[in-house]
Amino acid sequence: MKADRIEISRDEQSNWLIRIQVGEEVIRRHSHESKDADEATLRDAALKIAADEGYTIDPLNIVIS
């Protein structure tokens, strides 16, 4: 199944939060990458988490905020 968008941000506990949006549904997962992880590492982590959940996504639809 194809995801519409993935957003990566920091949560209140300083963990990376990955939000996978599929239509109106949003799946939230945490990534334990280091606080100073670079953009490529975060994108790879997001793609892996999405794949683990059964989703594919165009890497251009990954937003890091």
Secondary structure as the mmCIF struct_conf table of DSSP 4:
data_model
#
loop_
_struct_conf.conf_type_id
_struct_conf.id
_struct_conf.beg_label_comp_id
_struct_conf.beg_label_asym_id
_struct_conf.beg_label_seq_id
_struct_conf.end_label_comp_id
_struct_conf.end_label_asym_id
_struct_conf.end_label_seq_id
STRN STRN1 LYS A 2 LYS A 2
BEND BEND1 ASP A 4 ASP A 4
STRN STRN2 ARG A 5 ARG A 10
TURN_TY1_P TURN_TY1_P1 GLU A 12 GLN A 13
BEND BEND2 SER A 14 SER A 14
STRN STRN3 TRP A 16 VAL A 22
TURN_TY1_P TURN_TY1_P2 GLY A 23 GLU A 24
STRN STRN4 GLU A 25 SER A 31
TURN_TY1_P TURN_TY1_P3 LYS A 35 ASP A 36
HELX_RH_AL_P HELX_RH_AL_P1 GLU A 39 ASP A 52
TURN_TY1_P TURN_TY1_P4 GLU A 53 GLY A 54
STRN STRN5 THR A 56 THR A 56
HELX_RH_3T_P HELX_RH_3T_P1 PRO A 59 ASN A 61
STRN STRN6 ILE A 62 ILE A 64
#
